Amino acid sequence: MLGAIIGDIIGSVYEWDNIKTEDFPLFCSKSRFTDDTVLTVATARTLLQLAGKKEMDERDIAKAYAQNYRAYYRKYPFAGFGGMFADWAQKEPMLIQGSYGNGAAMRVCPIGYAFDDMESVLLHTEKSCLYTHNNAEAIKGAKAVAGAVFLARNGKKKADIRRFVQHMAGYDLNVRLEDIRPGYTFSSRTKLSVPEAISAFLQAESFEDTLRKAVSIGGDSDTIACIAGGIAYAFYRQIPKEIEKQAIRRLDQGLLQTVTAFMQKYRQQ
């Protein structure tokens, strides 16, 4: 999950100030975590809470994710949440909404680490979407990301990951970033941003190269880099220590404690 957080922090500066080149400083004084990190950590917290609990009702699983998403919104209300999510997080009783945005896909990276079988990964991914993104487009995108992380952490090749994503979500992953970049503009819609994030990972040569390619696409830079970084970290296993250090020092203790606990529990699986 650290790869997703690093991508979010690096992309945070460029979300509203897109840069269409891979040559840029990874970190600066304005680099910060956003709602992407907050909700990724909320997903991790949910998985830690659910670990070891057997035969939970699927609606209870969905509710556990949703309750943590609301709780983390209340802890970090100024992290950059969209208006639709903020409204949902504050309303009582907790309602179900059908957003097709990329917010479901950007927070599911931890699910790809927490289970030993794809069936469980996809089940939990779907349940994590239920209250906020009860929409086929958003659910398919989230499953594509979590499943890609699962395959990457289990040593599958990029060709295997590509086939899975194409089967799961029907994305065209054959377009070169050089052809996407010039005309690409901001969209938080799942089908208009998740394929680009996955393509950045597939066309890169390293973890850092993935992040540079993801940000260079433009658009919703923090979320695209968050998704790409989450998959890349699982695939490449190791990242430059200085990049990790720069990201970690930008997290507060509450977020860092959950990140550390989650990685200690699941990193070697």
C-alpha positions as CSV (number, residue, x, y, z in Angstrom):
1,M,0.0,0.0,0.0
2,L,3.0,2.3,0.4
3,G,3.3,2.6,-3.3
4,A,-0.2,4.0,-3.6
5,I,0.6,6.6,-0.9
6,I,3.8,7.6,-2.5
7,G,2.0,8.0,-5.8
8,D,-0.6,10.2,-4.2
9,I,1.9,12.4,-2.5
10,I,4.0,12.9,-5.6
11,G,0.9,13.5,-7.8
12,S,-0.7,16.0,-5.3
13,V,1.3,19.0,-6.6
14,Y,0.3,18.3,-10.2
15,E,-3.4,17.5,-9.9
16,W,-4.5,21.1,-10.7
17,D,-1.2,22.1,-12.4
18,N,-0.6,19.3,-14.9
19,I,2.9,18.7,-16.2
20,K,3.1,16.8,-19.5
21,T,6.7,15.5,-19.1
22,E,8.4,12.8,-17.1
23,D,11.2,15.2,-16.1
24,F,10.0,16.8,-12.9
25,P,10.9,16.9,-9.2
26,L,9.2,14.1,-7.3
27,F,8.8,16.0,-4.1
28,C,8.7,19.7,-3.2
29,S,7.6,21.7,-0.2
30,K,3.9,21.5,-1.3
31,S,3.8,17.7,-1.7
32,R,1.3,16.2,0.7
33,F,-1.1,13.3,1.2
34,T,-4.6,13.8,0.0
35,D,-7.9,12.0,0.4
36,D,-6.5,9.1,-1.7
37,T,-4.0,8.3,1.0
38,V,-6.6,8.8,3.8
39,L,-9.0,6.3,2.2
40,T,-6.3,3.9,1.3
41,V,-5.3,3.8,5.0
42,A,-9.0,3.5,5.9
43,T,-9.2,0.4,3.8
44,A,-6.1,-1.0,5.5
45,R,-7.6,-0.3,8.9
46,T,-10.8,-2.1,7.9
47,L,-8.8,-5.2,6.8
48,L,-6.8,-5.2,10.1
49,Q,-10.1,-5.1,12.0
50,L,-11.7,-7.8,10.0
51,A,-8.6,-10.1,10.1
52,G,-9.5,-13.4,11.7
53,K,-13.2,-12.9,11.7
54,K,-14.9,-15.8,10.1
55,E,-18.2,-16.1,8.2
56,M,-19.2,-12.4,8.4
57,D,-22.3,-11.4,6.6
58,E,-21.4,-9.6,3.3
59,R,-23.5,-6.6,4.3
60,D,-21.6,-6.3,7.5
61,I,-18.3,-6.4,5.6
62,A,-19.5,-3.6,3.4
63,K,-20.7,-1.6,6.4
64,A,-17.3,-2.0,8.1
65,Y,-15.5,-0.4,5.1
66,A,-18.1,2.4,4.9
67,Q,-17.9,3.2,8.6
68,N,-14.2,3.5,8.4
69,Y,-14.4,5.7,5.3
70,R,-16.7,8.0,7.2
71,A,-14.5,8.0,10.3
72,Y,-11.4,8.9,8.3
73,Y,-13.2,11.6,6.6
74,R,-14.1,13.1,9.9
75,K,-10.4,12.9,11.0
76,Y,-9.1,14.5,7.8
77,P,-12.0,16.6,6.3
78,F,-9.6,19.0,4.5
79,A,-7.6,16.3,2.7
80,G,-9.2,17.1,-0.6
81,F,-12.4,15.0,-0.6
82,G,-14.9,15.6,-3.4
83,G,-18.2,17.2,-2.6
84,M,-20.3,14.1,-3.3
85,F,-18.2,11.9,-0.9
86,A,-18.1,14.6,1.8
87,D,-21.9,14.9,1.7
88,W,-22.3,11.1,2.0
89,A,-19.8,10.9,4.8
90,Q,-21.7,13.5,6.9
91,K,-25.3,12.3,6.4
92,E,-27.2,10.2,8.8
93,P,-28.3,7.5,8.3
94,M,-25.6,6.1,6.1
95,L,-26.9,5.9,2.6
96,I,-25.9,4.0,-0.5
97,Q,-24.9,6.0,-3.5
98,G,-23.8,5.1,-7.1
99,S,-20.8,7.2,-8.0
100,Y,-18.9,6.2,-11.1
101,G,-15.8,8.1,-10.0
102,N,-12.3,6.7,-9.5
103,G,-12.5,7.0,-5.7
104,A,-13.3,3.3,-5.3
105,A,-10.3,2.2,-7.4
106,M,-7.8,4.5,-5.8
107,R,-8.3,3.1,-2.3
108,V,-8.4,-0.7,-2.8
109,C,-4.7,-1.5,-3.1
110,P,-4.5,-3.0,0.5
111,I,-7.2,-5.5,-0.5
112,G,-4.8,-7.0,-3.0
113,Y,-2.4,-7.9,-0.1
114,A,-4.8,-9.1,2.5
115,F,-6.0,-12.4,0.9
116,D,-4.5,-15.5,-0.5
117,D,-7.1,-16.0,-3.3
118,M,-8.5,-13.9,-6.0
119,E,-12.1,-14.7,-5.0
120,S,-11.7,-13.0,-1.6
121,V,-9.9,-10.1,-3.2
122,L,-12.7,-9.4,-5.6
123,L,-15.4,-10.0,-2.9
124,H,-13.9,-7.5,-0.5
125,T,-13.3,-5.0,-3.3
126,E,-17.0,-5.2,-4.3
127,K,-18.1,-4.7,-0.7
128,S,-15.7,-1.8,-0.2
129,C,-17.6,-0.1,-3.1
130,L,-21.1,-0.8,-2.0
131,Y,-22.0,2.3,0.0
132,T,-20.1,4.9,-2.1
133,H,-19.7,3.5,-5.6
134,N,-22.6,1.1,-6.1
135,N,-22.1,1.3,-9.9
136,A,-20.9,-1.3,-12.3
137,E,-18.2,0.9,-13.9
138,A,-16.7,1.9,-10.6
139,I,-16.8,-1.7,-9.2
140,K,-15.1,-3.1,-12.4
141,G,-12.4,-0.5,-12.1
142,A,-11.8,-1.2,-8.5
143,K,-11.7,-4.9,-9.1
144,A,-9.2,-4.4,-11.9
145,V,-6.9,-2.5,-9.6
146,A,-7.1,-4.8,-6.5
147,G,-6.8,-7.9,-8.7
148,A,-3.7,-6.4,-10.5
149,V,-2.1,-5.8,-7.1
150,F,-2.9,-9.4,-6.1
151,L,-1.3,-10.8,-9.2
152,A,1.7,-8.5,-9.0
153,R,2.5,-9.4,-5.4
154,N,2.3,-13.1,-6.4
155,G,4.9,-12.7,-9.1
156,K,2.8,-12.7,-12.2
157,K,4.1,-11.1,-15.3
158,K,2.8,-7.9,-16.8
159,A,1.2,-9.9,-19.6
160,D,-0.8,-11.8,-17.1
161,I,-1.9,-8.6,-15.3
162,R,-2.8,-7.0,-18.7
163,R,-5.0,-10.0,-19.6
164,F,-6.7,-10.0,-16.2
165,V,-7.5,-6.3,-16.4
166,Q,-8.8,-6.5,-19.9
167,H,-11.0,-9.4,-19.0
168,M,-12.3,-7.8,-15.8
169,A,-12.9,-4.3,-17.0
170,G,-12.7,-4.4,-20.8
171,Y,-10.0,-1.6,-20.9
172,D,-8.0,-0.9,-24.0
173,L,-4.4,-1.1,-22.6
174,N,-2.7,-1.0,-26.0
175,V,-2.5,2.8,-26.5
176,R,0.9,4.3,-26.0
177,L,1.2,7.0,-23.3
178,E,2.9,9.2,-26.0
179,D,-0.5,9.1,-27.8
180,I,-2.6,9.6,-24.7
181,R,-0.7,12.4,-23.1
182,P,-1.1,15.4,-25.6
183,G,-4.9,15.4,-25.6
184,Y,-5.6,14.0,-22.1
185,T,-7.6,16.3,-19.7
186,F,-8.9,16.0,-16.2
187,S,-11.5,13.4,-15.5
188,S,-12.3,11.6,-12.2
189,R,-14.5,9.1,-14.0
190,T,-13.3,5.5,-13.6
191,K,-13.3,4.5,-17.2
192,L,-11.4,7.7,-18.2
193,S,-8.7,7.5,-15.6
194,V,-8.1,4.0,-14.3
195,P,-7.0,2.6,-17.7
196,E,-4.5,5.4,-18.0
197,A,-3.1,4.6,-14.5
198,I,-2.7,0.9,-15.3
199,S,-1.2,1.7,-18.7
200,A,1.5,3.8,-16.9
201,F,2.4,0.8,-14.8
202,L,2.4,-1.6,-17.8
203,Q,4.6,0.7,-20.0
204,A,7.1,1.6,-17.2
205,E,10.5,0.0,-16.5
206,S,10.7,0.6,-12.7
207,F,8.7,1.9,-9.7
208,E,10.0,5.5,-10.2
209,D,9.4,5.3,-13.9
210,T,5.8,4.3,-13.3
211,L,5.2,7.4,-11.1
212,R,6.9,9.7,-13.6
213,K,4.8,8.2,-16.5
214,A,1.6,8.4,-14.4
215,V,2.0,12.0,-13.5
216,S,3.1,13.0,-17.0
217,I,-0.3,11.9,-18.4
218,G,-1.9,14.8,-16.7
219,G,-5.5,14.9,-15.5
220,D,-6.3,13.6,-12.0
221,S,-2.6,13.2,-11.3
222,D,-2.6,12.2,-7.7
223,T,-5.2,9.5,-8.2
224,I,-3.6,8.2,-11.4
225,A,-0.2,8.0,-9.7
226,C,-1.8,6.5,-6.6
227,I,-3.3,3.6,-8.6
228,A,-0.2,3.1,-10.7
229,G,2.1,3.3,-7.7
230,G,0.1,0.7,-5.8
231,I,0.4,-1.8,-8.5
232,A,4.0,-1.0,-9.3
233,Y,5.1,-1.4,-5.6
234,A,3.6,-4.9,-5.5
235,F,5.3,-5.8,-8.8
236,Y,8.8,-4.4,-8.3
237,R,8.9,-5.2,-4.6
238,Q,11.6,-2.6,-3.8
239,I,11.6,1.1,-4.2
240,P,14.4,3.7,-3.7
241,K,14.9,4.4,0.0
242,E,15.0,8.1,-0.5
243,I,11.5,8.1,-2.2
244,E,10.1,6.0,0.7
245,K,11.7,8.3,3.3
246,Q,10.3,11.5,1.6
247,A,6.8,10.0,1.6
248,I,6.8,8.7,5.1
249,R,7.9,11.9,6.6
250,R,4.8,13.6,5.1
251,L,2.4,11.2,7.0
252,D,1.1,12.0,10.4
253,Q,1.5,9.4,13.2
254,G,-2.1,8.2,13.0
255,L,-1.7,7.3,9.3
256,L,1.8,6.0,9.7
257,Q,0.8,3.6,12.6
258,T,-1.8,1.9,10.4
259,V,0.5,1.8,7.4
260,T,3.2,0.2,9.5
261,A,0.8,-2.3,11.2
262,F,-0.6,-3.4,7.8
263,M,2.7,-3.8,6.1
264,Q,4.1,-5.8,9.0
265,K,1.1,-8.2,8.8
266,Y,0.8,-8.6,5.0
267,R,4.0,-7.4,3.3
268,Q,5.6,-10.9,3.1
269,Q,2.5,-12.7,1.9
